[in-house]
């Protein structure tokens, strides 16, 4: 699973830490870190909560480009 750079970028744009995002969506900071590192695949419910907290769409944060390999 690739790293989720868009979440990290969106957090930075809002000057929000992993801990602040985690508290806003009701998970641990370690969970947010694991999602950003590509080590955890969040539920759709958690994805939607993250999108609301970061004022982004699912496509903005979770869309994966198809690889032609």
N, C-alpha and C positions, 0 to 999 in steps of 0.2 A: 504494500500500500504506500503510495507516495506521500511526502510531507504535505501538510495543508498550509501553504504559504498565505493564501488569501485571508484566512482567519487572523493570522499574525499581523498582516498588513491592516486589516480592518480594525483590529484592536489598537494598533499604533495610531491610526487616524483619529480615534476617539480618546487617545491617551489613557487607555484602559489596560490594567495588568491582567495576567492570567487569573490571579486571585479574585479580582473584581468581577471578571466575566463569570468565573465559576460560581461566585456568590449570587450573581444575578440570575443564572440559569439553574441553580440548585444542585451543583455537582462539586467535586473536589478540584483544587488547582491541578492536582496530578492528572485528573481526567482530561482537562483542557490541554495540558502539556502533551499527553499521549495522543490526543486528536491531532494537534499541530505537528507532532513528530511522525504521524502516520502509523502509530502503533495501536490505535483503537478506532473501531468503526462505530460511530454513534448511531443510536436509534433515530428514526425520522422525527420523533417527538423532540429529542435533544437537538437535532439539526435545526428544527424550526425555532426552538427557543434561542439558540445561538444567533440565528438570523435576525430575530426580533431584537435581541440585545445589541447587535452590531449594526442594525438598520440596513441590512443587506437581504438579497433574495437567496433562495437555495442555489440557483444557478451561479450567483456571484461567488459563493463560498464552497460549494460542493460539486460543481460540474467538473467531470473529468474528460479531457479530450481523448478521443479515440486514437490509439496508436496504429500506424500502418505497418506494423512489424509483424 
